[in-house]
Amino acid sequence: MTAAIPEITERVKEKSKFIGKLVDEISRVIVGQRYMIERLLLGLLANGHILVEGVPGLAKTTAIKTISQAINTKFQRIQFTPDLLPADLIGTQIYLPKDGSFSIKKGPIFSNIILADEINRAPAKVQSALLEAMQERQVTLAEETFKLEDPFLVMATQNPIEQEGTYPLPEAQIDRFMFKLKIDYPNKTEEKEIIKRFASLNKIKTDVVIEPQEILEARKIVDEIYIDEKIHDYIIDIVFATRTPTQYGLEIGSLIQYGASPRASIYLSQASKAYAFIQNRGYVTPQDVKSVCPDILRHRIILSYEAEAEDVTTDNIIKTILERIDVP
């Protein structure tokens, strides 16, 4: 396998050329937020969904819409509200009185890129309607099952400051998001550029840079990227340290109620490969794992009451684990 690494790297360099063009096109519209843009690209390449937490006005909606326009895919924004029904999301059957039959009316979920805006404002039955689509890439209406078109990405947003009228996301659904991102305010330089760019009434038009097929072809290369057994062991040690920290000499057991699920290990491997891809490498390094680790584990570690009382966050715990686990 080692002999094939240079060959894989060459293929990665060839197939990843669109990344620069795509980032440049998105940056024409979005000022700053490179971290969010990079993670959105990782989600597309690793076939994972993204949960974004941030105050309103940080270009979350604009970013995902711009990406969908740049890669020429269908985009659908769904505003989650307390009175939203599952049928408003996935569709329903319509009775046709002429012949007494039923017709399927597909919902907005049948798009390539979905923005689930303020997802925690809808009740659990609506949030659960997303589960099959997110995990199986299909939707079942009545007795029929419909495959969703690739690429398929759900980016959900939630507001961290307005808690009235919100519903906590079910753990099963949270676990299906590959990344949970925390987005912060732009700096002064970025905000000044935002004013200059968007104070005008003329909207910036996004050009199509690539076609969806290029994303699907890039995913095949991402799957081929070499990941050593030592890196696999490193990933497993990180995940197991969230479950049995005392075995790794970590005195944080009382702060963790539940550790990360096996899906965390899978996503760490997939996302590390995607990160190596955008770095033009045909192999995964420990630094790739470290780079994506906080966003993958952040929502999978359930804190104890003691941690909450001491104002310990999951980010604090992840930092401690990464500092203590031996790097191969």
Summary of the structure (lengths in Angstrom):
residues: 328
radius of gyration: 21.0
end to end distance: 18.4
largest distance: 71.4
contacts: 1025
relative contact order: 0.16
helix: 50%
strand: 16%
